[in-house]
Amino acid sequence: MKSFFRDHATRAATEALKNIPLSASFHECRQRLIEAYPFGERSRHPYKVWCQVQRELLLIRFSGRRAELPAWLIHPGADGPLFPPGA
C-alpha cells in the first residue's frame, strides 16, 4: 500500500536536493531539507515519515562520504528520533 505522506515527503525532499551540487556539505543539504518541510506542523506521523525520508536520502547522497555524516544519522538510537531536536 502506498503512503500519501511518504510519496509527498519523497517528492518534496528530492526536489529540495535536486539543484544542490554533489560537493555540497551535509549541513547545506540538511538546511535545504529543513526549509522544504511540506506538512505544516512538525508532529505525529507526517513528521516521522519526513524524518525517515530525509535520513534515507542523506545516507544515499553521502554514501561515499560517510565520514562527513554525524554519528546520530548513521546509528540512530532504537528509541531515539531520527534527527535530534535542534539538529
C-alpha positions as CSV (number, residue, x, y, z in Angstrom):
1,M,0.0,0.0,0.0
2,K,1.3,3.4,-0.9
3,S,1.6,6.1,1.7
4,F,0.5,9.6,0.8
5,F,2.9,11.1,3.3
6,R,5.9,9.0,2.1
7,D,5.2,9.9,-1.5
8,H,4.7,13.6,-0.8
9,A,7.8,13.7,1.5
10,T,10.0,11.9,-1.0
11,R,8.9,14.3,-3.8
12,A,9.5,17.4,-1.7
13,A,12.9,16.2,-0.4
14,T,14.1,15.1,-3.8
15,E,13.1,18.4,-5.3
16,A,14.8,20.3,-2.5
17,L,18.1,18.5,-3.1
18,K,17.9,18.4,-6.9
19,N,19.7,21.7,-7.5
20,I,22.4,21.4,-4.8
21,P,25.9,20.4,-6.1
22,L,27.1,17.0,-5.2
23,S,30.0,18.6,-3.4
24,A,27.7,20.4,-1.0
25,S,28.2,19.7,2.7
26,F,25.9,17.8,4.9
27,H,24.9,21.0,6.7
28,E,23.9,22.6,3.4
29,C,21.8,19.7,2.4
30,R,20.2,19.4,5.8
31,Q,19.3,23.1,5.8
32,R,17.7,22.8,2.4
33,L,15.6,19.9,3.7
34,I,14.6,21.8,6.8
35,E,13.3,24.6,4.6
36,A,11.4,22.1,2.4
37,Y,9.2,20.5,5.0
38,P,5.8,20.1,3.3
39,F,3.3,19.3,6.0
40,G,2.8,22.3,8.3
41,E,3.2,21.4,11.9
42,R,6.2,19.2,12.7
43,S,4.5,16.5,14.7
44,R,3.0,13.0,14.6
45,H,3.0,10.6,11.7
46,P,3.8,13.0,8.8
47,Y,6.9,14.4,10.7
48,K,8.1,10.8,11.4
49,V,7.8,9.9,7.8
50,W,9.6,13.1,6.8
51,C,12.5,12.3,9.1
52,Q,12.8,8.8,7.7
53,V,12.8,10.1,4.1
54,Q,15.5,12.7,5.0
55,R,17.6,10.0,6.6
56,E,17.3,7.7,3.7
57,L,18.1,10.4,1.1
58,L,21.1,11.8,3.1
59,L,22.6,8.3,3.6
60,I,22.3,7.7,-0.2
61,R,23.7,11.1,-1.1
62,F,26.6,10.8,1.3
63,S,27.2,7.0,0.9
64,G,30.7,7.6,-0.5
65,R,31.5,10.3,2.1
66,R,30.2,8.7,5.3
67,A,33.0,10.4,7.3
68,E,31.1,13.7,6.9
69,L,27.9,12.4,8.5
70,P,27.2,12.8,12.2
71,A,27.1,9.6,14.2
72,W,23.4,10.1,15.2
73,L,22.4,9.8,11.5
74,I,24.3,6.6,10.8
75,H,23.4,4.9,14.1
76,P,20.1,6.3,15.4
77,G,19.2,5.0,18.8
78,A,16.5,2.3,18.9
79,D,14.1,4.6,20.8
80,G,15.6,8.0,19.8
81,P,14.5,10.3,17.0
82,L,16.0,10.0,13.5
83,F,17.1,13.7,14.0
84,P,17.8,15.1,17.4
85,P,15.9,18.2,18.5
86,G,17.5,21.4,17.1
87,A,19.6,19.5,14.6
